[in-house]
Amino acid sequence: MAAPRLYNLPADAVWFITGSSSGMGLGLAQQIAAHPTHRLVATARNSSRLSGLLPQSDRVHIVDLDVTSDNAIDAAVDSALAKFGRIDVMVNNAGYGLMGDTESALEPEGQAKARKQVETNLWGTTRLTIHAVRIFRDVNPKTGQQGGVVLNVTSLGGFAGYPGTAFYHAAKFGVEGFTESISKEVRPEWNIHFCIIEPGGARSNFASLGMDWFAPHAAYTAVDSPTRVMESYVKNPDMQKTWTPPERVANAMYQVVALAKSKPLPVRLPLTEGAWHVIKNEVAAVDKELEEVKALSLSVEIDDANRVGDFLVNNYS
């Protein structure tokens, strides 16, 4: 059941942003903090890293938040509500990358890294999103505001998979599926909206401080192995210089919410030219493959009545 198509961002909107200490999260946090009337809950695993990056203000509330800890998530949300009374925009931006040979996850150290990747990039986002739905529906109306917006940051890697980042993609694909599903659960009168943010290469510390690595697997040592090629691209400082400044991505994230009063929030928002083209090409490839398998796909139907597909298309597309 789809929510109303438009959302009017309150003049005194409260933004809750995870991963605010660097990159896009910091860029967006700084933009909100600079706004004359918006209010900000800026979170980071170690909030001391925000020292000097955001102004001291009654409109800025800085909170420690480890998104792998349920208790920390609950406490951060409670702290935000105690400070401002509501949350209008939940931005799930915290996360990091994990790169290397997927077979390395069979080793104990690799398995621990893979599980932590999914725990951080998927579960932290889903728990905060569920909190947001409850707050938008049950808490905000007490302050005179109904509803809110969830921005779940994945990447172009939430839609298309590349070698060497299987568990990152597993988590980000999971966030996209979760977001699509819960967006169809909320009732329209709750005025709750969702948008998946899919950045491409953003110039930040993601490729260095924001990346963990598997130990190399012996079967993939050849320099022309797909993962080795991808690693060399990610680690190349010259290539990183071509990536988009994170402040530009952050501004687009702000604009998509601010403009929702007259233009519906998209389900997905690719940000950067590369992300847009990658996703566009992926959609075209899926469409082509669907046509190629159409006869076999439809051959399993036993009759023309009561098809599951008809129900889903008619009710949830």
Secondary structure by P-SEA (a helix, b strand, c coil): cccccbbbbccbbbbbbccccccaaaaaaaaaaacccbbbbccccccccccccccccccbbbbbbccccaaaaaaaaaaaaaacccccbbbccccccccccccccccaaaaaaaaaaaaaccaaaaaaaaaaaaaacccccccccccbbbbbbbcccccccccccaaaaaaaaaaaaaaaaaaaacccccbbbbbbbbbccccccccccccccccccccccccccaaaaaaaaaacaaaaaacccaaaaaaaaaaaaaacccccccccccccaaaaaaaaaaaaaaaaaaaaaccccccccccccccaaaaaaaccc
